[in-house]
Amino acid sequence: MAKYNILMHEMVPEHWLVPVKEEEKILKSLGVTKGQLPKIRRTDPVIKTLEKAPGIGEIVPGRIIEIVRKSRTRGIAKIYRTVIGE
């Protein structure tokens, strides 16, 4: 049985690993620290799928994930989460 890429499901918004060099700029623009962002567990199925993408590899706690959602009222809404351990 073939494995399904959950990122391809229409109900799952786009998830992107933020490059380390862009993290500080994003945090500054939001006026928050990594600890103040909502969390996403390293064991989340989306994180596991992202880790399999070419050039990504293991996503360690402390990294930031950008989630891009389509909104009827706002168009595109970007939110950020900090990866935490198990």
Sequence and secondary structure as in RCSB ss.txt:
>XXXX:A:sequence
MAKYNILMHEMVPEHWLVPVKEEEKILKSLGVTKGQLPKIRRTDPVIKTLEKAPGIGEIVPGRIIEIVRKSRTRG
IAKIYRTVIGE
>XXXX:A:secstr
     GGGSTTS EEEE  HHHHHHHHHHHT  GGGS EEETTSHHHHHHHTSTTT    TT EEEEEEEETTTE
EEEEEEEEE  
